[in-house]
Amino acid sequence: MTTTKRWQVLARYLLIIVFAALAGAFVQSRLPVHTKPLMSDSDVMFAQMMMTHHQQALTIADLLAPDAAPELRALANQITLAQQAEIGTMIGWLQLADKPLNPVATPAHNHHDMAGMDHPMGAPSMTMPGMASPAELSQLHHATGKANEILFLQLMLRHHLGGIDMAAKQAHESTTEAVRRTALAMADEQLQETALMQQLLAVRHAVPLPYP
């Protein structure tokens, strides 16, 4: 076999190999990809709802009067730092899962139940356990002195109880380890803070608001 023919045969084999590889890649690209979602629908809803819940906690903390007692100011700062960090974590989850930061309504699923709460998906105002009403926030904003301190503690305590219910439920039900672990830490952290708030209310001869 001459050199020219040998190169022709080799070139033919190379073309066959390249064609086979391209055909295989094409077929593989057409096969369904079965990958486990980074977060379940329940985990996504929990992150979206808890972010909204946390954002109101930041508002309540911000409405504590500047001249409040040092122990209340320290508590408000502690809550702010912790919940800002947790909001950042949940934003990270949703971005990695390519999910919106807010719930989106779908025709087949217009309501979601979490820890006994019922709220329209995607609605401007969503009812979640422990949430303060606009009127209560306005009252806190205008309150001064001891009245501001007591109302701050009452609203934040009730708010934490709602957050504990939400987090404990998700910690029990989630199959995503990072979500389960974080939800459990949230519930434990807020449970400790509720004990402190009850003590601070008692010192001020005040009682918690009814919950739920």
Buried (B, 14 or more C-beta within 10 A) or exposed (E): EEEEEEEEEEEEEEEEEEEEEEEEEEEEEEEEEEEEEBBBEBBBBBBBBBBBBBEBBBBBBEBBBEEBBEEBBEBBEBBBEBBEEBBEBBEEBBEEBEBEEEBEEEEEEEEBEBBEBEBBBEEEEBEBBBBBEEEBBEBBEEBEEBBBBBBBBBBBBBBBBBBBBBBBBBBEBBEBEBBBEBBBBBBBBBBEBBEBBBEBBEEBEBEBBEEE
